[in-house]
Amino acid sequence: MKGFALGIDVGTSGCKTILVDEVGAVRASATEEYPFSTPRPGWVEQDPSDWWRAVMATLRAINREHSEAVRSVVGVGLSGQMHGLVALDQSHAVIRPAILWNDQRTSDQCRRIMDAAGGKDGILGYINNSMLPGYTAGKILWLREFEPANYERAVVFLNPKDYIRLKLTGELATEVSDASGTGLFDVRNRAWSDTLMAKLGLSRGLFPPCLESAEHSGRIIKSVHDETGLAEGTPVVGGGGDAVVQTTGTGLVKEGILGLTIGTAGIVSMGLAGFKPNPGGKLQVFCANAPDSWIIMGVTLSAGGSMKWFKDTFREAESDEWSNGILDAYERIDRKILDGSIPGSRKLLFLPYLSGERCPYSDPNARGAFIGLSLRHGYADLARSVLEGVVFSLRNVFEVFSCAGESLSADEIRISGGGSASPLWRQICADVFQIPVRTVSGNKEGGAFGAALIAGTGCGLWGSLGEAVALAHPITENLPDRGNKAIYEDMYGVYSGLYSSIKDSMDKLAAATEGPNVG
């Protein structure tokens, strides 16, 4: 079958829309940014109308240059930032700004949800995940407690991408991967947890029907056709939450391929052959985008964020020999490392807990540190130790996977995110894990590529999601250097014991009163 699939990704900073042909090639791409607001410390909100304007702007942009291809689109897939709360009234108008995934206002509500569920074991029994402040459930209880008038007006709660579905099709729906991140979804049985909702006093009617990712959820309405050129009646499939869809786009649909995403945070993920429990709730087990499939993930909070902190904090004078206008700041740092440091950073370690930590240590008091610093260390060693420390943290997360099953081994790594652009960082990953590291086509398109693959699968462009993701071919490959194995094993052995050794000191520093700001 010939034709095109359209993928729309509603991210935190902007919307990306891409057009993918039947061989998986990206034929067109358009991006439109939008702002977010922080009305109070720890609060993060967005106006859903900004998402809609951005979606329409990207669709119009692609139609201007590729109108014939747009008329041949067989299906539309949606990806979007997970966990956000969009509250709609009886007329499906937005009641208040959306509360986003990174909003931190709901810690008290999450504790109360855990108590109502019977503690950690209870909540794991209902949803197979811990209750995190980012999840949607805490936001709903916060709305009921602090904005009761708005709560009473609400007739349905949606995640961000599902609001776009409503605008495109007039239909209310979600799908299993995004629902997995609400904190109200029975991941094992791929259905809303009516029992947990009842314990929390939430009506099942407040939540949309839940489909599989490739199922048809609605069709493009005439007003959208008139503005964008998309044919009226074009199917829109379920799609997926961005953290899951991005793994689909890189081919993580079966066990044995490990995904590393080095963005601001670091995500370690793997497709599962079947459902697995989540002992202790340290990881996240969500429904994946193919029927009867799941994905396991762990998140470390300061991956690329650690390197950005280093770049901004230790910025060298821009008059040096690398400031030639050709290399960006990160490329210059890589060059300095290669010229001035060695694997193991001359026995220097970095703990990347600059924002606290989520996995493998759920600890907001965790703090970053350089360990082993001496007079022989210079700028290049510090920089390399940051890269290595982040990879040690990712390996630390992967080792937690053994809690979910001894069979979760890997013989290949697929790496994505901004950090994957660094050949040096990719090589460090290969050397620390001693596994080949590859990037694949579609990486740079984020969730939009996976959304397009899901759309094409659901609309007959490809026979299965497995067939679709096989179109993502390798772009780069870094093989492990066996000569560095012993160095990194020794360094990782020391790294693994550092958190527990200095945990008490971290707690004391977190509790200490800060002095006055100067300057």
RATA-V751084 format. One record per pair of residues at least 12 apart in sequence whose C-alpha atoms are under 8 Angstrom apart, sorted by the first residue. I is the first residue (numbers start at 1). J is the second residue. Records with the same first field share a line. If there is no record, write none. Layout:
I=J / J
This chain:
1=22 / 460 / 461 / 462
2=21 / 22 / 461
3=21 / 22 / 69 / 72 / 73 / 74 / 461
4=19 / 20 / 21 / 22 / 69 / 70 / 72 / 73 / 74 / 75 / 456 / 461
5=19 / 20 / 21 / 22 / 73 / 74 / 75 / 76 / 77 / 452 / 453 / 455 / 456 / 461
6=18 / 19 / 20 / 73 / 75 / 76 / 77 / 451 / 452 / 455
7=19 / 20 / 76 / 77 / 78 / 79 / 448 / 449 / 450 / 451 / 452 / 453 / 455
8=55 / 76 / 77 / 78 / 79 / 447 / 448 / 451 / 452
9=78 / 79 / 80 / 161 / 242 / 446 / 447 / 448 / 451
10=51 / 55 / 78 / 79 / 80 / 81 / 160 / 161
11=80 / 81 / 242
12=36 / 81
13=33 / 34 / 35 / 36
14=31 / 32 / 33 / 34 / 35 / 51 / 54
15=31 / 32 / 33 / 51 / 54 / 55 / 58
16=29 / 30 / 31 / 32 / 55 / 58 / 445 / 448
17=29 / 30 / 31 / 55 / 58 / 59 / 448
18=30 / 445 / 448 / 449 / 452
19=70 / 452
20=449 / 452
22=461 / 462
23=471
24=453 / 468 / 471 / 472
26=442
28=62 / 66
29=62
30=58 / 59 / 61 / 62
31=54 / 58
32=54 / 55 / 57 / 58
33=54
34=50 / 51 / 54
42=103 / 104 / 105
43=99 / 102 / 103 / 104 / 105
44=99 / 100 / 102 / 103 / 104
45=97 / 98 / 99 / 100 / 103
46=97 / 98 / 99 / 100
47=97 / 98
48=86 / 94 / 97 / 98 / 160 / 163
51=164
52=164 / 167
56=227 / 228
59=228
60=227 / 228 / 229
63=228 / 229
67=229
70=229 / 230 / 231
71=229 / 230 / 231
73=230 / 231 / 234
74=234 / 235 / 456 / 459 / 460 / 461
75=234 / 235 / 236 / 237 / 455 / 456 / 458 / 459
76=234 / 235 / 236 / 237 / 451 / 452 / 455 / 456
77=236 / 237 / 238 / 239 / 448 / 451 / 452 / 453 / 454 / 455
78=161 / 165 / 236 / 237 / 238 / 239 / 240 / 448 / 451 / 452
79=161 / 239 / 240 / 241 / 242 / 245 / 447 / 448 / 450 / 451
80=160 / 161 / 240 / 241 / 242 / 447
81=101 / 160 / 161 / 241 / 242 / 243
82=101 / 159 / 160 / 178 / 181 / 241 / 242 / 243
83=100 / 101 / 134 / 135 / 136 / 159 / 178 / 181 / 182
84=98 / 99 / 100 / 101 / 135 / 136 / 158 / 159 / 160
85=98 / 99 / 100 / 136 / 139 / 140 / 157 / 158 / 159 / 160
86=98 / 99 / 157 / 158 / 159 / 160 / 163
87=154 / 155 / 156 / 157 / 158
88=153 / 154 / 155 / 156 / 157 / 158
89=153 / 154 / 155 / 156
90=153 / 154 / 155
95=150 / 153 / 154
96=150
99=139
100=134
101=134 / 135 / 136
102=134
103=133 / 134
104=133 / 134
105=133 / 139
106=133 / 134 / 138 / 139 / 142
107=132 / 133 / 138
109=138 / 139 / 141 / 142
110=131 / 132 / 133 / 137 / 138
111=131
113=131 / 138 / 200
114=131
116=199 / 200
117=196 / 199
120=280 / 281
121=280
124=278 / 281
126=185 / 186 / 193 / 195 / 196
127=180 / 183 / 184 / 185 / 186 / 187 / 188 / 193
128=186 / 187 / 188 / 277 / 278 / 281 / 285
129=183 / 278 / 281 / 283 / 284 / 285
130=183 / 281 / 282 / 284
131=183
132=183
135=181 / 182 / 183
136=181 / 182 / 183
137=182 / 183 / 184
154=206
155=205 / 206
156=205 / 206 / 207 / 208
157=206 / 207 / 208
158=174 / 207 / 208
159=174 / 178
161=241
162=174
165=218 / 236
168=219 / 220 / 221 / 224
169=218 / 219 / 220 / 221 / 236
170=218 / 221
171=217 / 218
172=208 / 209
173=208 / 209 / 210 / 211 / 217 / 238
174=208 / 209 / 210 / 211 / 238
175=209 / 210 / 211 / 212 / 213 / 238 / 239 / 240
176=190 / 191 / 210 / 211 / 212 / 213 / 240 / 287 / 288 / 289
177=213 / 240 / 241 / 244 / 286 / 287 / 288 / 289
178=240 / 241
179=192 / 210
180=286 / 287
181=286
184=196 / 197
187=285 / 286 / 287
188=275
190=287
191=210
192=210
211=238
212=238 / 289 / 290 / 291
213=237 / 238 / 239 / 240 / 289 / 290 / 291 / 454
214=237 / 238 / 239 / 289 / 290 / 454 / 455 / 457 / 458
215=237 / 238 / 458
216=235 / 236 / 237 / 238 / 458
217=235 / 236 / 237 / 238
218=235 / 236 / 237
219=232 / 233 / 234 / 235 / 236
220=232 / 233 / 234 / 235 / 236
221=233
235=459
236=455
237=454 / 455 / 458
239=289 / 451 / 454 / 455
240=289 / 451
242=447
243=447
244=286 / 288 / 289 / 295
245=289 / 447 / 450 / 451
246=446 / 447 / 449 / 450
247=259 / 269 / 450
248=289 / 450 / 469
249=442 / 443 / 446 / 447 / 449 / 450 / 451 / 453 / 469 / 472
250=414 / 416 / 440 / 441 / 442 / 443 / 450 / 469 / 472
251=469 / 470 / 472
252=270 / 271
253=270 / 271 / 272 / 288 / 293 / 466
254=270 / 271 / 272 / 273
255=270 / 271 / 272 / 273 / 408 / 409 / 410
256=270 / 408 / 409 / 410 / 411 / 412
257=270 / 271 / 410 / 411 / 412 / 413 / 414
258=270 / 410 / 411 / 412 / 413 / 414
259=413 / 414 / 415 / 416
260=394 / 413 / 414 / 415 / 416
261=415 / 416 / 417 / 419 / 420
262=303 / 304 / 415 / 416 / 417 / 418 / 419 / 420
263=303 / 304 / 305 / 417 / 418 / 419
264=301 / 302 / 303 / 304 / 305 / 306
265=299 / 300 / 301 / 302 / 303 / 304 / 305
266=299 / 300 / 301 / 302 / 303 / 304 / 394
267=297 / 298 / 299 / 300 / 394
268=297 / 298 / 299 / 394 / 397 / 398
269=295 / 296 / 297 / 298
270=295 / 296 / 297
271=288 / 293 / 294 / 295 / 296
272=293 / 294 / 295 / 296
273=293 / 294
274=292 / 293 / 294
275=293 / 294
276=404 / 405
277=404
278=403 / 404
279=403 / 404
282=298 / 359 / 360 / 361 / 362 / 400
283=296 / 297 / 298 / 299 / 359 / 400 / 401
284=296 / 297 / 298
285=297
289=454
290=465
296=401
298=359 / 360 / 397 / 398
299=358 / 359 / 397
300=357 / 358 / 359 / 360 / 393 / 394 / 397
301=353 / 354 / 355 / 356 / 357 / 358
302=352 / 353 / 354 / 355 / 357 / 390
303=352 / 390
304=418 / 419
306=352 / 354 / 386 / 390
307=383 / 386 / 387
310=383 / 386
311=329 / 330 / 333
331=422
333=380 / 383
334=422 / 424
336=380
337=380 / 381 / 383 / 384
338=380
339=380
340=380 / 381
341=380 / 381 / 384
342=381
343=384 / 484 / 487 / 488
344=385 / 388 / 487 / 488 / 491
345=381 / 382 / 384 / 385
346=377 / 381
347=372 / 491
348=370 / 371 / 372 / 373 / 377 / 381 / 382 / 385
349=370 / 371 / 372 / 385 / 386 / 388 / 389 / 491 / 495
350=368 / 369 / 370 / 371 / 385 / 386 / 388 / 389 / 390
351=367 / 368 / 369 / 370 / 371 / 386 / 389 / 390 / 393 / 495
352=367 / 368 / 369 / 386 / 389 / 390 / 393
353=366 / 367 / 368 / 369
354=366 / 367 / 368
355=367
359=397
360=396 / 397 / 400
365=506 / 507 / 510
366=503 / 506 / 507
367=506
387=425 / 428
388=428
391=428 / 429 / 432
392=432 / 492 / 495
395=432 / 433
396=496
410=435
411=435 / 436
412=435 / 436 / 437 / 438
413=435 / 436 / 437 / 438
414=437 / 438 / 439 / 440
415=437 / 438 / 439
416=439 / 443 / 444
417=443 / 444
420=439
423=478
426=478
427=478 / 479 / 480
430=478 / 479 / 480 / 481
431=479 / 480 / 481 / 482 / 484 / 485 / 488
432=485 / 488 / 489
433=480
434=480 / 481 / 482 / 485
435=479 / 480
436=477 / 478 / 479 / 480
437=477 / 478 / 479
438=474 / 475 / 476 / 477 / 478
439=474 / 475 / 476 / 477
440=472 / 473 / 474 / 475 / 476
441=472 / 473 / 474 / 475
442=472
453=465 / 468 / 469
454=468
456=468
